[in-house]
Amino acid sequence: MSEIKITKLSKQINGRVLFTADQLLATDHDHIGIVGRNGAGKTTLAQLLLGHDTEYTGQLVVDTPITYVPQIAPAHDRSGGQAMLDRVRQALAQRPAILILDEPSANLDEPHQAWLQKQLKQYRGLLLLISHDRQLLNAVTTQTWAIRDHQLAVYPGNYAAYLAQVQQATATQQAAYERQNRHAHDLKLAMQARREKAQQVRKGAHLTPNERAKVKSVLETTAGKMEHSVRVLANRSVREQTVAKPFTQHGFKLVATDFPTFNGKTIAAANNLTLREYGKTLLQQTTFQVKPGERLALVGPNGCGKTTLIKALLAGAPGLSVSPAAKIGVFNQDMTALDGTKTVWHLVRAASQLPDQTLRNVMGALGLPARFYDQRVDGLSGGELVKLQLVCILVGTYNVLILDEPTNYLDVDALDALADYLQAYPGTVIFVSHDEPFRKQVMTRQLQFKNQRLVDPAQVATKASAPSDLPLLQFKYDQLMADPLAKTADIQALRTQIEALK
């Protein structure tokens, strides 16, 4: 029987506790989702389990060799999705007793996402799935290991069940926090009332001077007792304030004047475009336009040409044109473009003309708060590097954003923040994402790669649902054909209309 057992584990990096774990046990047939924010330590946990990292305290027992599929590996001129599929297929073919997959659905199109779900459901070994893909986690996992607030803890059920438990715990904590505040307020009022009463007693305002002189010591003693009770209440208030306020993430509003304006009617256009790569025709005789303010999603299976089209657009390939007024910022997950010797704040500040506070708001919303400002870029995790490059693009002096798979490796909070940001973005967005919920949340229009064409499903649906003039024209044509006085030119013109609608 395969088993992973963790007892009193603590992992530190640069003197800082990354996460601790009390007791966790995984055995045969467990399908465990490992979740947490970028940089929380999910991939580090995988390295501990693999034995690649031995710098920890506590006990970690793995009694069977592990097969591991990393999130980032050389693609060798293939798309990221195709390279990941190859690695997953090779891993499953080994029929390992323990399998760890790190973001296996990143870059996968919808059909291959469905294939991956099916394969992992059928897998009978011990599976540890590191992922931010909510659909995959809900479909495959039966248990969740979550890293939250530097604690690694186990939750029964899939991601949806875990999230429901966290939300319930947060709601309970919020209610307790509010009760604590109300109680503290009541104690404060009671203390204030007793202080005022003590002052009144000490003054003996209702007594004559002679009466006050006779009972002065009694008045002082009584007032002192009241003041002592105030101190007792104060100490009680301090002891009872043990419930912390639950952490909540807050967004922010973008201002249109923060970015350069676009003057013109068309951002980019293709006219009878033919697109080829490695001898394969991806698009032929394709025509489309991108209008200002659109959030355009490019949709299609792995290898259909989405990234190739973006590269051709940026290169000004024949058949493609881009307005000179378009100031384009590009995200393509090329982390080698980031200078590892710089600090996070240095890179973000150098990339933008926005005010410091706006930059801090964007960074915080996407999961790079103040503790990251002075951190060197080469010390970031893969997901944190994605966030950093995204921030540098989002806050740059651009009015057009081209984002190629910006959702890969982002945690759920960052995904939601990015969707909110793009919905409020005053410029134009062209993006590729296989995360369907994110895509539907952000896009105003989509173009699908289909049979070497780009198809707008909304326009196709509109045409299909619109009432056709064909039956009426056919009826008129039949009438003219039966009319001996009908003119040949009228018949031919009507016939041309009918053929155009067929």
C-alpha positions, -999 to 999 in steps of 0.1 A, spaced: 0 0 0 13 34 -10 14 60 18 24 96 24 26 106 61 34 141 74 39 149 111 48 182 127 63 195 95 78 230 92 94 245 61 112 278 62 127 299 35 152 327 43 143 325 79 106 329 72 81 301 79 66 291 45 41 266 60 37 242 88 16 210 90 4 191 120 -7 157 107 -16 146 72 -20 111 57 -26 101 21 -30 65 10 -39 44 -20 -67 57 -43 -68 92 -26 -72 120 -51 -59 151 -33 -61 186 -46 -33 209 -33 -45 245 -33 -33 279 -21 -22 312 -34 8 317 -56 39 314 -35 22 297 -6 44 267 -10 25 241 -32 54 233 -55 78 234 -25 57 207 -9 61 186 -41 98 190 -39 98 179 -2 77 148 -11 101 140 -40 131 143 -17 147 171 -38 144 195 -8 155 181 26 157 214 45 127 210 69 119 200 104 94 173 114 87 139 98 78 132 62 74 96 51 69 85 15 71 47 11 68 45 -27 86 62 -56 68 92 -70 62 102 -107 62 140 -110 50 162 -139 63 198 -134 43 228 -144 70 243 -166 93 224 -189 109 229 -224 83 228 -252 107 221 -281 88 242 -307 54 228 -296 26 247 -279 25 247 -241 -6 226 -242 9 200 -265 40 197 -244 20 193 -212 -2 166 -228 29 146 -238 43 148 -202 10 137 -187 6 108 -212 41 96 -205 35 98 -167 2 79 -169 17 52 -192 41 43 -163 11 34 -141 28 50 -111 16 42 -75 20 79 -66 15 107 -92 20 144 -86 8 168 -113 17 205 -111 -8 226 -130 -15 199 -157 -44 218 -173 -24 249 -180 -26 257 -217 -50 229 -225 -80 236 -248 -115 224 -238 -114 190 -255 -80 181 -239 -92 194 -205 -121 169 -208 -96 142 -217 -74 150 -187 -104 149 -164 -114 115 -177 -79 101 -174 -74 113 -138 -108 100 -128 -98 66 -140 -64 67 -123 -63 42 -94 -31 53 -76 -25 80 -51 -29 114 -69 -17 148 -57 -30 175 -80 -15 210 -76 -39 232 -95 -59 265 -96 -83 249 -121 -116 248 -102 -133 226 -128 -106 200 -128 -103 200 -90 -141 196 -86 -142 168 -111 -112 147 -99 -104 152 -62 -120 137 -31 -98 155 -6 -82 189 -4 -48 200 12 -49 237 15 -21 261 24 -37 291 41 -20 316 65 12 295 64 -8 264 76 -11 232 56 -44 215 66 -67 188 52 -104 193 42 -127 165 31 -142 167 -3 -133 185 -36 -125 222 -41 -161 233 -39 -165 215 -6 -133 231 7 -144 265 -4 -178 261 13 -161 251 45 -137 281 43 -166 305 36 -186 291 65 -156 294 88 -151 330 76 -187 338 82 -185 323 117 -154 343 125 -170 375 112 -200 370 134 -178 363 164 -157 394 156 -188 416 154 -202 401 187 -168 408 203 -169 444 191 -204 450 204 -195 435 237 -163 456 239 -184 487 231 -209 478 259 -180 473 284 -166 507 273 -199 524 281 -201 506 314 -166 517 324 -174 553 314 -206 553 335 -187 540 365 -159 565 362 -185 593 361 -203 578 391 -171 576 410 -164 613 403 -199 622 415 -195 601 447 -161 617 454 -175 652 450 -206 644 472 -225 671 453 -258 662 471 -242 668 505 -235 700 524 -199 709 532 -202 697 568 -218 664 557 -190 659 531 -163 666 557 -178 639 580 -180 612 554 -150 621 532 -132 588 538 -164 569 531 -169 588 498 -133 582 489 -135 545 497 -167 541 477 -153 560 447 -121 539 449 -141 507 447 -159 520 416 -126 529 400 -113 494 408 -143 478 391 -135 499 360 -100 485 360 -114 450 363 -137 456 333 -108 470 313 -87 439 320 -116 417 311 -121 436 279 -84 430 269 -86 393 277 -118 388 257 -106 404 225 -92 372 209 -111 370 176 -93 386 147 -111 403 119 -113 380 88 -91 390 59 -110 403 29 -97 412 -5 -108 446 -19 -107 457 -55 -104 492 -69 -117 514 -97 -97 523 -128 -98 558 -142 -99 562 -180 -75 591 -179 -48 569 -164 -41 555 -199 -33 570 -233 -65 576 -254 -70 559 -288 -82 581 -317 -95 561 -346 -122 536 -356 -101 504 -360 -74 490 -337 -63 462 -361 -76 445 -392 -70 415 -415 -78 415 -452 -77 381 -470 -51 369 -445 -34 336 -451 -14 324 -421 11 295 -422 36 280 -398 60 251 -402 44 243 -436 9 241 -421 -19 264 -432 -37 279 -401 -58 305 -417 -67 313 -453 -85 343 -469 -95 356 -434 -109 390 -428 -117 407 -395 -115 439 -376 -109 448 -339 -127 479 -327 -117 502 -299 -130 491 -265 -136 455 -274 -124 427 -252 -118 401 -279 -112 364 -271 -93 342 -296 -107 307 -292 -96 273 -306 -78 240 -299 -41 237 -291 -20 243 -322 -48 260 -342 -28 293 -346 -39 316 -318 -4 325 -306 9 325 -342 -18 351 -351 -8 373 -322 29 371 -333 19 379 -369 -2 409 -358 26 423 -338 51 418 -366 28 435 -392 27 404 -414 12 407 -449 -26 410 -448 -25 425 -413 -26 461 -402 -24 478 -368 -33 515 -362 -3 537 -354 -24 551 -325 -24 517 -308 0 515 -279 3 478 -273 13 460 -242 20 422 -246 19 394 -221 32 360 -233 46 343 -201 82 348 -212 97 351 -177 132 354 -191 123 390 -200 123 399 -163 155 410 -147 160 387 -118 185 411 -100 159 439 -96 133 442 -69 96 437 -76 88 474 -69 117 486 -91 103 467 -121 67 478 -116 76 515 -109 99 516 -140 70 501 -162 44 527 -154 36 564 -152 6 558 -128 7 571 -92 24 550 -66 -9 543 -48 -25 531 -80 4 507 -85 1 494 -50 -36 488 -55 -31 468 -87 -3 448 -71 -23 441 -40 -54 430 -59 -33 406 -80 -15 391 -49 17 411 -47 12 431 -15 38 453 3 59 423 15 69 417 -21 81 453 -28 118 447 -17 120 411 -28 143 402 -57 126 389 -88 147 357 -89 132 348 -55 96 346 -68 77 314 -75 64 307 -110 29 320 -102 44 351 -87 65 358 -118 33 355 -139 16 381 -116 46 404 -118 48 404 -156 10 409 -157 12 439 -134 40 455 -155 18 451 -186 -15 462 -170 -1 494 -156 20 503 -186 14 533 -209 -8 513 -233 -43 515 -247 -43 480 -262 -35 448 -242 -26 415 -259 -26 387 -234 -16 352 -244 -28 328 -217 -27 352 -188 -47 329 -165 -22 301 -164 -7 294 -129 -28 322 -113 -45 314 -80 -83 319 -78 -81 353 -60 -58 366 -87 -81 353 -115 -110 371 -100 -90 403 -96 -77 401 -132 -112 396 -145 -125 427 -126 -95 447 -139 -100 438 -175 -138 445 -173 -130 480 -161 -100 486 -184 -108 516 -206 -88 504 -236 -89 474 -259 -81 438 -249 -72 409 -272 -66 377 -252 -63 339 -253 -75 318 -224 -87 282 -221 -103 291 -187 -139 292 -199 -155 309 -169 -128 336 -170 -132 340 -207 -170 344 -205 -166 369 -177 -142 391 -196 -150 390 -233 -174 412 -253 -167 392 -285 -149 361 -296 -133 348 -328 -131 310 -332 -105 292 -353 -126 268 -374 -117 251 -407 -89 276 -413 -113 305 -408 -120 329 -379 -157 327 -371 -177 350 -348 -203 327 -332 -226 356 -322 -228 367 -359 -234 332 -370 -262 328 -345 -277 361 -355 -278 351 -391 -292 317 -383 -320 330 -362 -329 359 -385 -361 353 -406 -352 344 -442 -365 362 -472 -359 331 -493 -395 316 -492 -410 349 -502 -385 354 -531 -390 319 -542 -428 325 -543 -424 357 -563 -400 338 -587 -426 311 -593 -453 337 -600 -430 355 -626 -422 322 -643 -459 315 -646 -467 350 -660 -463 352 -698 -459 390 -695 -430 389 -670 -398 405 -682 -367 383 -685 -345 409 -667 -369 408 -636 -367 370 -635 -329 370 -638 -326 397 -610 -349 377 -587 -330 346 -594 -297 363 -585 -312 373 -551 -323 338 -544 -289 323 -552 -272 348 -529 -294 337 -500 -289 300 -505 
